[in-house]
Amino acid sequence: MPDKEVKTIEDMIYYQYAKIMAKSASRNGKKMGYGFIKTKFRDLKSGKISWSSIMREDLQFVEAEKKCIYCGCTENLTKDHIIPKSIKINERCKDCDNIQGIHNIIWACKSCNSKKGKKGLYEVYNQIYKDDDKFFDKIPPLVEKKYLKLVYRCCNCANKLNCEIDQKDGSVLDIDCCLKEFK
């Protein structure tokens, strides 16, 4: 169940991003708490702060160890599109740099790439860690940041950022479901 202030897809994206910020802002090994997450969420939502350019994650990705983002394997790697190239929001998708370009590329082994198919990032991790309610905490922050920024752009292009999420049963999986509507 999402935080009570998380009511739309845009809110969910910002909330997840605020959680990543909290993980990276830990001090002396102590994780930043709920108050920090709420503050960053509200700051992102209001425009008081903004996230970095996706180019930052692209550069970090190039410098990172070359391994599958799903299983950690370093053999039989392929380039995978974190958001499926088959997404069809509108006629511009086939030429959109967000979908077709480098921003959408991550490493996946052939096995994980074929298992992923047309699923979104949260759906794949939910499947891999099906017995873990906090499966989303297993996603490498670099990959999740790229994904959230791309999903934001896609949902913005499709006027889906204000789609409401279920306040009782909503979760990060709603982000992937929003993308499925486009396929």
N, C-alpha and C positions, 0 to 999 in steps of 0.2 A: 504494500500500500504506500503510495507516495506521501510526501509531506502535504499538509493541508493547504499550503500556498501554491502547490503545483497543480495547476488546473488545465494546462494546455500542453501541446507537444513542445512548443517553444520553452515553456517553464521546465519541462522534464529535461530538455537538452541543457538548459542553463544549470539546473540542479545537479545533473551528473557532472558537468564541467566544474562546478563549485566543489564537488566531492574530490575530484582529481586535484584541484588546487589545494585542498586541505591536506591531502596525502603528501604533496610535495613541499608543503610549508611546515612540516613537523619540526619541532625544536627539541634538540637534545634527545632524540629518539621518541619523544612524546607526540602522538598524533594530535592534530588540531580537531576540536570537537564540533558538535552540532551547531553551536553559536557561530563559529567561524564559517561553516558551510552556509548557514542562513544568511549571514552578512554578505558573503561573496555572491550568493544566488541573487539577493536583492540588488546588489551593486551591478551585476551583469544585466539583470532584467531592466533596471532603470537607465542603463547606459553610463552610469558613473564610472565603471571600468569596462574594458573590452578585452576579449581574448586576443592572443597574438595572431599574426598572419599564419595561414596554413603552411607557408613557405618554411617557417621555423621547424615544424614537424617533418617536412620533407627533407630538410638538411640534416636533422637528427637521425632520420631514418637511413639516409645514405651512410652516415657515420656509425650506425649501430651494427651489432653483430648480425650477420646474415643467417637468419633462422626462421623457421615456420612460426608464425604468430599464434597458432592454435596449439601445437604440440611441442614446439621447441626443437624439432628435428633440424639438422643442418644438411641433410642429403636430399637429393631429388627435388630441389626447390624450383618453384615456378612463380611468376608474377601473378598475383591475384588482385582482382578488383574488389576492394572492401565494400563498395556499393555495386551490386551487379550491373554490368554494362547493359543488360537487357531492360533496365528501367525505362519506362516511357511516360514521362510526365507531360511532355509536349513535344512538338516537332523539333525543338532545339536540342534535345538530349543527344541525338546522334553526333552532334558537333560540339557539345558542351565540354569544356576543359575539366570541369568538376567531375564528370563521369568518365570521360574518355582519356583524360590526361594523367600526369604523374601524381597529382594530389590523391588519386584514387588507388594507387598501387601499394601493395604490401607483399611480403614473402609468405608463401604457403607451400608445404610439401605437396606433391601430387595427390597423395591420399587425402589429406585434409581439404585440398582445393576441390576435389571431386565430391567429397561428402558435403561440403558447404553448399555447392550448387548456387541457388538464387536466394539463399537465406541472408538475413541481416546479421551483423556482428553479435548482438545480444542473443539472438536466437541460437546461433552456433555455440556460443559459450554456455548457454542454458542447456543445450543438448550434451555438450562435453561433460559438464559438471551438474548433471541432472539431480544429484542428491544434495546439492549445496544451494541453500536459499540465497546466498551472496555470491553467486556465480559471476556477477559483473565485477567483483573485486579481483578476479583472476585475469582480467583483460589488461594487457600492458598499457600503461597510461599514454604512451606515445601513439599507439594504435587507436585507443579510444578517443583521444583528442582529435586525431585526423577524422575519424568517423563522425563525431559529433559536429564538427565544422562542416563536413560535406553534407550530412543530413540536414543541417540547418539551411544550407544554401539550396538544397533540392526542395525542401518544404517551403522555403520562402518563394522560390520560383513558381511553385504550384499553389501558392496561397493556402498552405496547410498548417502554418505555424500556430494558428489560433484554434485548431481542432481540439476539442475538449477530450480529456482522458477520464476514465472511470475513477471516481474518487475512492471507491471501495476496493476495487480489484486492479487498479492501474499499476503499471510497473514500467521499467525501462523497455520491456518488450513492446510497449505501445509505440516506441520510436520505430522499431522494425515494422510493426503493423502498418504504420502510416506510410512507409515506403511500399509495402505490398499492395496498397491501393493503387499504386502507379503502374504496376507491372502489367 
